[in-house]
Amino acid sequence: MEAIEATPEVEPKRDSRGRKVLSDGERERLLEAYEGCGLTQKEFCRREGVNYHTFVSWLGQRRKSRDRNGPSHRSDFVEMVVPFGSASESGFELDLGGGLVVRTGDEDALWRLIERIRG
């Protein structure tokens, strides 16, 4: 008869209230698994044994971190190039980044656009 070695299951760390404490790596692994699973947040949490509200908080923190550290979609600065020339030749160019440039000779229209961008 062969000997079978059993590996004891390691109990997860728990806080003073009995809740599981996950490492950053375990938390990231769960977030990555959620993104590729196709389940709703509640279904995923039920399957993984994670508190739904805690999980939603993790997702929010992750998104905020990515927004702060990733490429910005909105800038506090907008470059505005005003070409020199006669009044009939002058126009305005507004570089919005990402290859998007607005050119106009209508100053009022440009200011309306800037106000819309500012929100």
RASUL-V426088 format. One record per residue. N is the residue number from 1. BURIAL is + if it has 24 or more other ideal C-beta (glycine too) atoms within 12 Angstrom, else -. Layout:
BEGIN
n=N burial=BURIAL
n=N burial=BURIAL
END
This chain:
BEGIN
n=1 burial=-
n=2 burial=-
n=3 burial=-
n=4 burial=-
n=5 burial=-
n=6 burial=-
n=7 burial=-
n=8 burial=-
n=9 burial=-
n=10 burial=-
n=11 burial=-
n=12 burial=-
n=13 burial=-
n=14 burial=-
n=15 burial=-
n=16 burial=-
n=17 burial=-
n=18 burial=-
n=19 burial=-
n=20 burial=-
n=21 burial=-
n=22 burial=-
n=23 burial=-
n=24 burial=-
n=25 burial=-
n=26 burial=-
n=27 burial=-
n=28 burial=-
n=29 burial=-
n=30 burial=+
n=31 burial=+
n=32 burial=-
n=33 burial=-
n=34 burial=+
n=35 burial=-
n=36 burial=-
n=37 burial=-
n=38 burial=-
n=39 burial=-
n=40 burial=-
n=41 burial=+
n=42 burial=-
n=43 burial=-
n=44 burial=+
n=45 burial=+
n=46 burial=-
n=47 burial=-
n=48 burial=+
n=49 burial=-
n=50 burial=+
n=51 burial=-
n=52 burial=-
n=53 burial=-
n=54 burial=-
n=55 burial=+
n=56 burial=-
n=57 burial=-
n=58 burial=+
n=59 burial=+
n=60 burial=-
n=61 burial=-
n=62 burial=-
n=63 burial=-
n=64 burial=-
n=65 burial=-
n=66 burial=-
n=67 burial=-
n=68 burial=-
n=69 burial=-
n=70 burial=-
n=71 burial=-
n=72 burial=-
n=73 burial=-
n=74 burial=-
n=75 burial=-
n=76 burial=-
n=77 burial=-
n=78 burial=-
n=79 burial=-
n=80 burial=-
n=81 burial=-
n=82 burial=-
n=83 burial=-
n=84 burial=-
n=85 burial=-
n=86 burial=-
n=87 burial=-
n=88 burial=-
n=89 burial=-
n=90 burial=-
n=91 burial=-
n=92 burial=+
n=93 burial=-
n=94 burial=+
n=95 burial=-
n=96 burial=-
n=97 burial=-
n=98 burial=-
n=99 burial=-
n=100 burial=-
n=101 burial=-
n=102 burial=+
n=103 burial=-
n=104 burial=-
n=105 burial=-
n=106 burial=-
n=107 burial=-
n=108 burial=-
n=109 burial=-
n=110 burial=+
n=111 burial=-
n=112 burial=-
n=113 burial=-
n=114 burial=-
n=115 burial=-
n=116 burial=-
n=117 burial=-
n=118 burial=-
n=119 burial=-
END
